[in-house]
Amino acid sequence: MLRAIIIDDEQHAIQALAGLLALYCPSVKIVGFADNVEEGMALIREKKPALVFLDVHIGETTGFELLEQLKNVDFQLIFTTGHSEYAIRAFRYNAIDYLLKPVDPFQLQEAVEKAGHKGAPHLEPRQLENLIQSLTTKKLEKITISSAEGLHFVEIPAIIRIEGEGNYATFYLQDGERVVASRNLKAYEELLPGDQFIKTHQSHIVNLRYVKKLLQQDGGLLQMADGSEVPLARRRKEAVMEALRGR
């Protein structure tokens, strides 16, 4: 059983989430509720939960303030948040689990299953720091990449290109480093800003700022700033040319 607590300042939200957990996540045992930061802190220290559902906005404060008061986050954490396209994007950029209110039961099941997986990583301070900065400045400047080695915090402008292969994607960075992500190319095609990155081929995404030349050989190739050559699919050529002209 996963011992869990819910911290949210809206009673109806607590009741709704508790009801969904009872119906769809029998492996979760709710051991407490809190509707403010102080009670939430006390509950975490008393109950020592394995999983915490934490609302982003708690009255006049935020769930982030609670986390900043803890010396370390030694439990799995799932944020709950109201509708905000920017906030959702910030969570995805930082590889932090969240549930959008009203909570979808199947997304809840998926998040709980991931949290209950043996060896599931805890929230890293850098992830939280980057998330708070993104939400405060309204700028998405870094992306958290999960790999077999751990978490990599990468500046978005430093990404030259991404190459996909099956369930993995390799990031090629400005300093020559390569990072093999444990997610497929499609995940990053949907995530990275479309005014900076474009898919040139079913297995390739490039950062437009690093495109140096368009070579006509072999049906079309893009020569990148690092000397690499990326295939350009015939059906994507017009869109890529338009994007390059726009820059």
N, C-alpha and C positions, 0 to 999 in steps of 0.2 A: 504493500500500500504506500502511496505517495501522500505524506502528511502535508497539507496545504492550508494557507490562509489567504483571505481576500481583503484587500485594502482599497476602499472606494467610499467616497462621501455621499453616494446616492444609494439609499436603501433598496430601491427597486432594482438597481443594477446588481447589487450584491445578491438579492433573492433570485434574479434571473440567471446569473452565472452559477449560483449554487444549485439551482434546479437543473440546469443543463449538465453540470458535472455529475449529478446523481443519475441522470438518465443515460448519458453517453460515455461517461468516464468512471466506471465503477472502481478503477484502481486508485482513485483519488479520495482521500478522507479529509474533509474540511475540519480543521481543529480550532478555527477562530476567525472572527471578522473584526475589522477596525474601520472607522470612518474619518480618522484624522492621522496626521503624521506621528504625534506623540504616542497614541494608542498602538499604532502600527509598529513603532520601534519597540515598545514594551512587549507586544505580542511576539515579535520575531525572537527577541531575547528569551522569552519565557518558553515558547513552544518549540523553538529550533526547527522550523519547517524545512521540508525538502523542496518545496515549491511555493512561490509567492505570486499571486495575481495582483498587480499594482496599477492603479489608475494613474494616468499621466497628470490629471488635474484633480487635486484634493482640496476643495474649498479655495482659499486664497493662496495656497502653496502648491507644490508639485511633488510627484513621486520621486523626482530626482533629488529633492532636498532630503528626503528620508535616506536615500542611498548614500548621499554624501556624508551623512552622520555615522554610517556604519564603517567600521575599520576594514572589513572585508565582506564580500558578498559570497557566503558559503552555501547558497541555495540556488536552485534554478528559478529563473525570473521570466514572467510573461507580462508585458505591459498591456493594459487595455486603454483604448483611446477613442474619442469621438471622431467623426469624419473630418479629415483634413488631408488633402492630396499631398501637400508638402510634408506634413508630419510622417505620413506613411512612407514616402520616398526616403526621408531621413532615416527611418528605422531600417529600411531595406539596404540603404547604403552602408549602414553600420552593422549589418548582419545580426540585428537584435530582434528577438521574437516579440510579436505584438498581436493583439486581437482587436478588430474594429467593432465598435458598438453599433447596432445590436450584434451580439456575438453569434457567428454562424457555428452550429454544432459540429460540422465536419472539420472546419478549421480549428475548432477547440480540440477535437480528438487528435488531430495531427500535431498540434502544439504540445499537448500533454504527452503524447507518445514520444516525441522528440525529447522532451524534458526528462522523461522517465528512463530514457536509454542509458544503459551503463556506460560511464565514461563521458557523458555529455558535458561539454565545457561550461564553466560558470562565466558570468559576465566579466569581461576584462575592464579595468579602470579606463583604458584608452578608448574602448568602445563607447562607454558612457560619456566621457569627456568630448569625444567627437560628435556624439548625438546632441548633447546640450549646446555645443557651439553651433551646430547646423541649425537647430531650432531657434537659437537666439539671433544669429546673424542672417538667417534666411539664405545662407549660401552653402551649397554642397561641394566641398572642396576635397574631401577624402573619401575613399571607399575601403571598406574592410573586406579582405579576401580570405576566405577559409581554404586552407590547404592541408595536406597530410602532416605538414610540419607544425601547423598552428595558424595563428591569425597574422595577416600582413596588412599594415595600414599604409595605403598608397595614395599619393597626391594624384588627383585626376589628370592634371596637365602633364604628368610624367609618363602617362601610358601612351606608347607609340602605336601598338596594335595588339590584337587578341586573336589567337588561332584556336579553333575548336576541334576536338577529337572525341567523339562519343560523349560520355558524361563529364568530360573535363574540358577546361579552357586554359590555355597558356597565355599569360600576360607578358609582353615584352616592354621593358621600361627604359626610360631615357638613359639611365646609368649603366645599362647593359644587363641588369638583373632580369631573371625569368622567374615567374611565379606560376605554378600549376594550381589552378583553382579546382575545388571539389564541386563545381557546378558546371552545367553545360553553357554553350555559347548563347543560346536563346535567352537565358536568365540575364545576361549582361547586355544583350541587344535591347531588352525592354527597360533596363535600368539606366544605362549611360545616356547623357544628354544628346538628343538627336541633332542639335546644331553643331556639335563637336565631333561626333562619331557616326560612321556610316558603315553598313554591311556591304562589302564588295563582292562577296562570294558566299556560298552556303557555309563555309568554314572560316571566314575571315571578317573581322571588323577592324577598321583603321581610324586613327585620330587624324582628322583632316589637316591639322596644323603641321603634321610631319610628312605629308605627301610632297615629294620633290619633283617627280616626273611621271608622265603617262607614257608608257612604252607600247608600241603597236604590235610587238611580236607575240606569238602564241595566243592570239586573240585578244590580248590586252593585259598589261601588267602595270601595277603601280610601284614605282621605286620610292622607298621610304628613307627618311633621314638617317637611319642606322645602316643603310646599304642593303636591306632586305628587299625582296620583290614579292608582291602580293598579287595573286590572280584577280582579274576583274571579269566577272561573268558578263556575257553579252547583254543579258536582259537587265543588268543593273548599271550598265555603262552610262546611260543618259542621266539617271538620277545622281550618279557619282560626279559626272561632269558638271551638272547644275549646282551641286553642293560646293564643288571646288571653285566655280565661277563666283558663287555667293560670298566666298571668303576673300 
